Amino acid sequence: MQDAPRRRDSSDPCTRDAIRDGQYARLGSTAQSLRLHYAACGTERAPLLLMLHGFPEGWFAWRALMPVFAARFHVVAPDLPGYGRSDKPADVDGCRMSELVANLQAFVDVLGHERCTLVGHDWGGAIAWAFAIAHPERVERLVILNAPHPVPFADALARDPGQQAASAYMNWLRRPGSEIVLARDDFARLDAMLESMGPAKWLDAGQRAEYRAAWRTPGALPAAVNYYRASPLHPPGDGDASALPALDASRFVVRVPTLVVWGERDGALLPSLLDGLERVVPDLRIVRLPEATHWLVHEAPQRVGAEIGAFVEALADALVVRFGDWERLGSDAHALRTEVFVDEQRVPVAIERDGRDGEALHCVAYRAGRAIATGRLLPEAKIGRMAVRADSRGQGVGARVLDALLARARARGDAVVELGAQCSATGFYRRRGFETIGKPYQEAGIEHVRMRRVLG
């Protein structure tokens, strides 16, 4: 069971750039669940822009950048698992990359989006790399800010004395009790970390207070250092690199368009980590900021925002596929189905509204905020109520909605799906792996036939 976030109307251009803090999404079952806190701005009908922070920060690291994209995107910034007001994983295993990637996938699902653009810094960037590698079909664009791809990072940790020395702090954080030391003297070591690469002019009194509030949250610092304890990538403590995993680069190729923005004065993650990156990221653009450090989001927010904006601009009018229950998407789905089925095809309202909308997972596709296609998935693995506006047919929109519904059916464990298709549309479904079962039948004066597809 996944709890949807509270529904908020953010379509008003006067309010959509305001950051809406204090929202929560529950991932997983009620017995084993993780609740993520997040902030958001923009309209949910727009493409999802998901911003992932690093250590030792929180969602608020993106406060200056989020409103920049609110007019064109649904901008969401969570506290990573363990951080701030998000739930704390029970142990180190809950901070392993496989778990973090699974949590991110569930979070995108709960937000109701089929795809997202990922922006990640530091640990958020590491998760973004891993998610894009594992689920390229869920990522439109990838933006990385001072976070190394795992292949060159593993190589540097094994062979590059400079990067080994720069990353020595990782081994210190992995030690038992490091979180206790970090909290001493009113978090003096964490302050020093933020200021270690030069004067942190961006870190004013208000921001310091926000950082401390996040660090004081019970369990937050132990969870944050558990990310380091859970990772197999760290410098060899005794000069022996044999413990580092041997990564097969062919299994870590990023198959989505990627922008990397790198502050070259980063003392922890050296610019040499960019060397040869194109071997594992074929569609790559690198922007180097010579005067910026690891904290480039705070030091150069206008430049970073401009680079991200130029990279994602083409997605502003992209097709957006969203999922949700009838309460979330019903008004859009109902209006569209009424237009297509009742007004255009003369299907009686009593047939079109069969009373099962409350049971279904609904899917609505939007372009420029306008609903143009819909469909639903019933509990018994039946797809129905597929409708596309007349002015959007022949553009692949129906195929996108159908593929999205099939993906959701497959993800929840359905072995087969069935649907009732108008006989005039059977070619469309056959091209997508459906076969006819049974004889044609009449519904609302239109000839239909049952069709089925086995899910691999």
C-alpha positions as CSV (number, residue, x, y, z in Angstrom):
1,M,0.0,0.0,0.0
2,Q,1.4,3.4,-0.9
3,D,-0.1,6.6,0.5
4,A,-0.5,9.4,-2.0
5,P,0.7,12.9,-1.0
6,R,-2.0,15.3,0.0
7,R,-3.5,16.9,-3.0
8,R,-2.9,20.6,-3.5
9,D,-3.9,22.9,-6.2
10,S,-0.7,24.4,-7.6
11,S,-2.0,25.4,-11.1
12,D,-2.4,29.1,-10.1
13,P,0.6,30.9,-11.6
14,C,0.4,33.3,-8.6
15,T,1.1,30.5,-6.2
16,R,2.9,27.7,-8.1
17,D,6.4,29.1,-7.4
18,A,5.8,29.1,-3.7
19,I,7.6,26.1,-2.0
20,R,5.1,23.9,-0.3
21,D,7.0,22.3,2.6
22,G,5.7,19.7,5.1
23,Q,4.5,17.1,2.6
24,Y,5.0,13.3,3.1
25,A,4.9,10.2,1.0
26,R,4.7,6.7,2.4
27,L,6.6,4.0,0.5
28,G,5.9,0.3,0.8
29,S,3.5,-1.7,2.9
30,T,2.1,-0.6,6.2
31,A,4.1,-3.3,8.0
32,Q,7.4,-2.3,6.3
33,S,7.1,1.3,5.2
34,L,9.3,4.4,4.9
35,R,7.9,7.8,5.1
36,L,9.7,10.5,3.1
37,H,9.3,14.2,3.8
38,Y,9.5,16.5,0.9
39,A,8.9,20.0,-0.4
40,A,7.5,20.9,-3.8
41,C,6.5,23.7,-6.1
42,G,4.9,24.0,-9.6
43,T,2.0,22.1,-10.9
44,E,1.6,18.3,-10.7
45,R,0.5,18.2,-14.4
46,A,4.0,19.4,-15.5
47,P,7.0,17.2,-16.0
48,L,8.6,16.0,-12.7
49,L,12.0,17.6,-11.8
50,L,13.3,15.7,-8.8
51,M,16.2,17.2,-6.8
52,L,18.3,15.0,-4.5
53,H,20.6,16.6,-1.9
54,G,23.9,15.3,-0.4
55,F,25.7,15.0,2.9
56,P,25.3,16.7,5.3
57,E,22.3,18.7,3.9
58,G,18.6,18.3,3.4
59,W,15.9,19.3,1.0
60,F,16.5,22.9,1.8
61,A,19.8,22.8,-0.2
62,W,17.6,23.4,-3.2
63,R,15.5,26.3,-1.8
64,A,17.0,28.9,-4.1
65,L,16.7,26.8,-7.3
66,M,13.3,25.2,-6.9
67,P,11.2,28.3,-7.8
68,V,13.3,28.9,-10.9
69,F,11.7,25.8,-12.5
70,A,8.2,26.1,-11.0
71,A,6.6,27.6,-14.1
72,R,7.5,24.6,-16.3
73,F,8.0,21.7,-13.9
74,H,6.6,19.8,-10.9
75,V,9.7,20.4,-8.7
76,V,10.1,18.1,-5.8
77,A,13.0,18.0,-3.2
78,P,12.8,15.2,-0.6
79,D,14.9,14.7,2.6
80,L,16.8,11.6,1.6
81,P,15.9,8.5,3.8
82,G,17.4,9.1,7.2
83,Y,17.8,12.8,6.8
84,G,15.7,15.6,8.3
85,R,12.0,14.7,8.7
86,S,12.2,11.6,6.6
87,D,12.0,8.2,8.4
88,K,15.3,6.6,9.5
89,P,16.3,3.2,8.1
90,A,16.6,0.7,10.8
91,D,20.2,-0.3,10.1
92,V,23.1,0.0,7.6
93,D,21.4,-2.3,5.1
94,G,18.6,0.2,4.7
95,C,21.2,2.7,3.3
96,R,22.6,0.4,0.7
97,M,22.4,1.7,-2.9
98,S,19.9,-1.0,-4.0
99,E,17.5,0.1,-1.2
100,L,18.0,3.8,-2.0
101,V,17.2,3.2,-5.7
102,A,14.1,1.1,-4.8
103,N,12.9,3.9,-2.5
104,L,13.4,6.5,-5.2
105,Q,11.4,4.4,-7.7
106,A,8.6,4.0,-5.1
107,F,8.7,7.8,-4.5
108,V,8.3,8.6,-8.1
109,D,5.4,6.2,-8.2
110,V,3.7,7.7,-5.2
111,L,4.1,11.2,-6.7
112,G,2.0,9.8,-9.6
113,H,4.6,10.3,-12.4
114,E,5.8,7.8,-15.0
115,R,9.1,9.6,-15.6
116,C,11.3,12.3,-14.1
117,T,14.3,14.4,-14.6
118,L,16.8,13.8,-11.9
119,V,19.1,16.5,-10.4
120,G,21.5,15.2,-7.8
121,H,24.4,16.5,-5.7
122,D,26.9,14.5,-3.7
123,W,25.1,11.4,-2.3
124,G,22.0,12.6,-4.1
125,G,24.0,12.5,-7.3
126,A,25.2,8.9,-6.5
127,I,21.6,7.8,-6.1
128,A,20.7,9.6,-9.3
129,W,23.5,7.8,-11.2
130,A,22.4,4.5,-9.9
131,F,18.7,5.1,-10.6
132,A,19.4,6.2,-14.2
133,I,21.6,3.1,-14.8
134,A,19.0,0.8,-13.4
135,H,15.8,2.4,-14.7
136,P,16.6,4.5,-17.9
137,E,13.0,4.2,-18.9
138,R,12.0,6.3,-15.9
139,V,14.5,9.1,-16.5
140,E,14.0,11.9,-19.1
141,R,17.3,13.7,-18.3
142,L,20.0,13.4,-15.7
143,V,21.8,16.3,-14.1
144,I,24.8,15.6,-11.8
145,L,26.5,18.2,-9.6
146,N,29.8,17.1,-8.1
147,A,29.0,13.4,-7.7
148,P,31.2,10.8,-9.4
149,H,30.0,8.0,-11.6
150,P,30.8,4.7,-9.8
151,V,33.2,3.4,-12.5
152,P,35.7,6.2,-12.5
153,F,35.3,6.7,-8.8
154,A,36.1,3.0,-8.0
155,D,39.1,3.2,-10.3
156,A,40.4,6.4,-8.7
157,L,39.9,5.0,-5.2
158,A,42.0,2.0,-6.2
159,R,44.8,3.7,-8.1
160,D,44.9,7.5,-7.7
161,P,46.8,8.6,-4.5
162,G,45.4,12.1,-4.9
163,Q,41.8,10.9,-4.8
164,Q,42.6,8.4,-2.1
165,A,43.9,11.2,0.1
166,A,40.9,13.5,-0.8
167,S,38.5,10.7,0.1
168,A,40.2,9.7,3.4
169,Y,37.4,11.4,5.3
170,M,35.1,8.6,4.1
171,N,37.0,6.0,6.2
172,W,36.7,8.3,9.2
173,L,33.0,8.6,8.8
174,R,32.7,4.8,8.5
175,R,34.2,4.3,12.0
176,P,31.9,3.4,14.9
177,G,30.9,6.5,16.8
178,S,31.7,9.1,14.1
179,E,28.2,10.5,14.4
180,I,28.9,11.2,18.1
181,V,32.0,13.1,17.3
182,L,30.2,15.1,14.5
183,A,27.6,16.3,17.1
184,R,30.2,17.5,19.6
185,D,30.7,21.2,20.4
186,D,27.5,22.2,18.6
187,F,28.4,20.3,15.4
188,A,31.8,22.0,15.0
189,R,33.1,19.3,12.7
190,L,30.1,19.6,10.4
191,D,30.6,23.4,10.3
192,A,34.2,22.9,9.4
193,M,33.2,20.5,6.6
194,L,31.0,23.2,5.0
195,E,33.8,25.8,5.3
196,S,36.7,23.5,4.5
197,M,37.1,24.7,0.8
198,G,37.0,28.4,1.4
199,P,34.9,31.0,3.1
200,A,31.2,29.9,2.9
201,K,29.7,33.3,2.4
202,W,26.4,31.7,1.5
203,L,26.1,30.1,5.0
204,D,24.3,32.9,6.9
205,A,22.8,32.7,10.4
206,G,19.4,31.5,9.1
207,Q,20.9,28.7,7.1
208,R,23.1,27.7,9.9
209,A,20.0,27.4,12.1
210,E,18.3,25.2,9.4
211,Y,21.3,22.9,9.2
212,R,21.4,22.5,13.0
213,A,17.7,21.7,13.2
214,A,18.2,19.0,10.6
215,W,21.3,17.6,12.4
216,R,19.5,17.6,15.8
217,T,16.7,15.4,14.5
218,P,17.0,12.1,16.4
219,G,18.7,9.5,14.3
220,A,19.6,11.8,11.5
221,L,23.4,11.8,11.9
222,P,23.7,8.0,12.4
223,A,21.6,7.5,9.3
224,A,23.7,10.0,7.3
225,V,27.0,8.2,8.2
226,N,25.4,4.9,7.5
227,Y,25.4,5.8,3.8
228,Y,29.2,5.7,4.0
229,R,29.2,2.5,6.0
230,A,26.9,0.8,3.5
231,S,28.9,1.8,0.4
232,P,31.6,-0.6,-1.0
233,L,33.3,2.5,-2.5
234,H,35.8,4.0,-0.1
235,P,39.6,4.3,0.0
236,P,41.6,1.3,1.1
237,G,42.3,1.8,4.8
238,D,45.7,0.0,4.6
239,G,46.8,0.8,1.1
240,D,45.4,-2.5,-0.2
241,A,42.9,-1.9,-3.0
242,S,41.8,-5.6,-3.2
243,A,38.7,-4.9,-1.1
244,L,37.3,-2.5,-3.7
245,P,34.7,-4.1,-6.1
246,A,35.8,-4.7,-9.7
247,L,33.1,-2.9,-11.7
248,D,32.3,-4.1,-15.2
249,A,31.9,-0.8,-17.0
250,S,29.4,-2.3,-19.5
251,R,26.9,-2.8,-16.7
252,F,27.1,0.9,-15.6
253,V,26.4,2.7,-18.8
254,V,24.0,5.6,-18.5
255,R,21.6,5.6,-21.4
256,V,19.9,8.9,-20.9
257,P,21.0,12.5,-21.8
258,T,23.2,13.7,-19.0
259,L,24.6,17.0,-17.9
260,V,27.4,17.2,-15.4
261,V,28.2,20.5,-13.7
262,W,31.4,20.4,-11.7
263,G,32.9,22.9,-9.3
264,E,36.6,22.4,-10.0
265,R,37.8,23.6,-6.5
266,D,36.2,20.6,-4.9
267,G,38.7,19.3,-2.4
268,A,36.9,16.0,-1.8
269,L,36.0,15.0,-5.4
270,L,38.7,16.0,-7.8
271,P,38.1,17.1,-11.4
272,S,40.1,14.1,-12.6
273,L,37.0,12.0,-11.9
274,L,35.5,13.5,-15.1
275,D,38.3,12.0,-17.3
276,G,37.0,9.4,-19.7
277,L,33.4,9.8,-18.4
278,E,32.1,9.7,-21.9
279,R,33.0,6.0,-22.1
280,V,30.1,5.1,-19.7
281,V,27.9,8.2,-20.5
282,P,27.6,8.4,-24.3
283,D,25.2,11.3,-24.3
284,L,27.1,13.7,-22.1
285,R,27.7,17.4,-21.6
286,I,30.2,18.6,-19.0
287,V,30.2,22.2,-17.7
288,R,33.2,23.1,-15.5
289,L,33.0,25.9,-13.0
290,P,36.7,26.8,-12.2
291,E,35.9,29.0,-9.2
292,A,33.3,26.8,-7.5
293,T,33.8,24.2,-4.9
294,H,31.8,21.1,-3.8
295,W,29.1,23.6,-2.6
296,L,28.4,25.0,-6.1
297,V,24.6,25.0,-5.6
298,H,25.0,27.6,-2.9
299,E,28.0,29.5,-4.4
300,A,26.7,29.9,-7.9
301,P,23.0,29.2,-7.9
302,Q,22.2,31.5,-10.9
303,R,24.9,29.8,-13.1
304,V,23.9,26.3,-12.0
305,G,20.2,27.1,-12.5
306,A,20.9,28.5,-16.0
307,E,22.8,25.4,-17.0
308,I,20.1,23.1,-15.8
309,G,17.4,25.3,-17.4
310,A,19.0,25.2,-20.8
311,F,19.5,21.4,-20.6
312,V,15.9,20.6,-19.6
313,E,14.1,23.4,-21.6
314,A,12.9,21.0,-24.3
315,L,11.0,18.9,-21.7
316,A,8.7,21.8,-20.6
317,D,6.1,20.8,-23.1
318,A,6.8,17.0,-23.0
319,L,4.1,14.4,-22.7
320,V,3.5,13.8,-19.0
321,V,1.9,10.6,-17.9
322,R,0.5,10.5,-14.3
323,F,-1.1,7.8,-12.2
324,G,-3.5,8.1,-9.2
325,D,-6.8,7.1,-7.7
326,W,-10.1,8.6,-8.8
327,E,-9.9,11.4,-6.2
328,R,-6.6,12.6,-7.6
329,L,-7.3,12.2,-11.4
330,G,-11.0,11.7,-11.6
331,S,-12.0,15.2,-12.8
332,D,-9.6,15.1,-15.7
333,A,-10.3,11.5,-16.7
334,H,-14.1,12.0,-16.4
335,A,-14.1,15.2,-18.6
336,L,-12.0,13.5,-21.2
337,R,-14.0,10.3,-21.3
338,T,-17.2,12.2,-21.5
339,E,-15.8,14.1,-24.5
340,V,-14.6,11.0,-26.3
341,F,-17.2,8.3,-25.4
342,V,-20.4,10.2,-24.6
343,D,-20.2,13.3,-26.8
344,E,-18.2,11.8,-29.7
345,Q,-19.2,8.1,-29.8
346,R,-22.7,8.5,-28.3
347,V,-22.0,5.9,-25.6
348,P,-24.8,6.1,-22.9
349,V,-23.6,7.7,-19.7
350,A,-24.8,4.7,-17.7
351,I,-22.4,2.4,-19.7
352,E,-19.5,4.8,-19.6
353,R,-19.8,5.2,-15.8
354,D,-19.8,1.6,-14.7
355,G,-19.3,2.3,-11.0
356,R,-15.8,0.8,-10.8
357,D,-13.7,4.0,-11.0
358,G,-13.1,3.9,-7.3
359,E,-11.4,0.5,-7.6
360,A,-9.1,1.4,-10.4
361,L,-5.6,2.9,-10.8
362,H,-6.1,5.7,-13.3
363,C,-3.7,7.1,-15.8
364,V,-3.9,10.5,-17.5
365,A,-1.6,11.9,-20.1
366,Y,-1.0,15.7,-20.3
367,R,0.6,18.0,-22.7
368,A,1.2,21.6,-21.7
369,G,-1.1,20.9,-18.7
370,R,-4.0,19.8,-20.8
371,A,-5.4,16.2,-20.4
372,I,-5.3,14.5,-23.8
373,A,-5.5,10.7,-23.0
374,T,-6.6,8.4,-20.2
375,G,-7.0,4.8,-19.2
376,R,-7.4,2.7,-16.1
377,L,-6.2,-0.6,-14.6
378,L,-8.6,-2.7,-12.5
379,P,-7.7,-5.0,-9.7
380,E,-8.3,-8.1,-11.8
381,A,-5.7,-7.0,-14.4
382,K,-8.2,-5.5,-16.8
383,I,-7.3,-2.4,-18.8
384,G,-10.2,-0.2,-19.7
385,R,-11.6,3.2,-20.6
386,M,-8.7,4.0,-23.0
387,A,-9.6,7.4,-24.6
388,V,-7.5,9.9,-26.6
389,R,-8.7,13.3,-27.6
390,A,-9.4,13.6,-31.4
391,D,-6.8,16.3,-31.9
392,S,-4.1,14.1,-30.3
393,R,-4.7,10.8,-32.2
394,G,-2.1,9.4,-34.4
395,Q,0.8,10.9,-32.3
396,G,1.6,7.8,-30.2
397,V,-0.2,9.1,-27.2
398,G,-2.4,6.1,-26.8
399,A,0.6,3.8,-27.1
400,R,2.4,5.7,-24.3
401,V,-0.6,5.4,-22.0
402,L,-1.1,1.7,-22.8
403,D,2.6,1.0,-22.2
404,A,2.5,2.8,-18.9
405,L,-0.5,0.8,-17.7
406,L,1.2,-2.5,-18.8
407,A,4.3,-1.5,-16.9
408,R,2.2,-0.9,-13.7
409,A,0.4,-4.2,-14.2
410,R,3.7,-6.0,-14.6
411,A,5.2,-4.2,-11.5
412,R,2.3,-5.3,-9.3
413,G,2.8,-8.9,-10.4
414,D,0.0,-9.4,-13.0
415,A,0.8,-12.4,-15.3
416,V,-1.8,-11.4,-18.0
417,V,-3.9,-8.4,-18.8
418,E,-7.2,-8.3,-20.6
419,L,-9.3,-5.5,-22.2
420,G,-12.4,-5.0,-24.4
421,A,-11.4,-3.3,-27.6
422,Q,-13.5,-1.8,-30.3
423,C,-13.1,-4.0,-33.4
424,S,-11.8,-1.0,-35.3
425,A,-8.9,-0.7,-32.9
426,T,-7.8,-4.4,-32.7
427,G,-4.8,-3.6,-35.0
428,F,-3.5,-1.1,-32.5
429,Y,-3.6,-3.7,-29.7
430,R,-2.2,-6.5,-31.8
431,R,0.9,-4.5,-32.6
432,R,1.4,-4.3,-28.8
433,G,1.3,-8.0,-28.2
434,F,-2.4,-8.6,-27.6
435,E,-4.4,-11.5,-29.0
436,T,-8.1,-11.9,-29.6
437,I,-10.1,-14.2,-27.3
438,G,-13.7,-15.1,-27.8
439,K,-16.2,-13.8,-30.3
440,P,-17.1,-10.1,-31.0
441,Y,-19.9,-8.6,-29.0
442,Q,-22.0,-5.4,-29.1
443,E,-21.6,-2.6,-26.5
444,A,-23.5,0.7,-27.0
445,G,-24.0,-0.2,-30.6
446,I,-20.3,-0.6,-31.2
447,E,-18.7,-4.0,-32.0
448,H,-16.1,-5.0,-29.5
449,V,-13.9,-8.1,-28.9
450,R,-12.0,-9.3,-25.8
451,M,-8.2,-9.2,-26.1
452,R,-5.4,-10.5,-23.8
453,R,-1.7,-10.1,-23.4
454,V,0.7,-12.3,-21.5
455,L,3.2,-10.1,-19.5
456,G,6.8,-11.2,-19.6
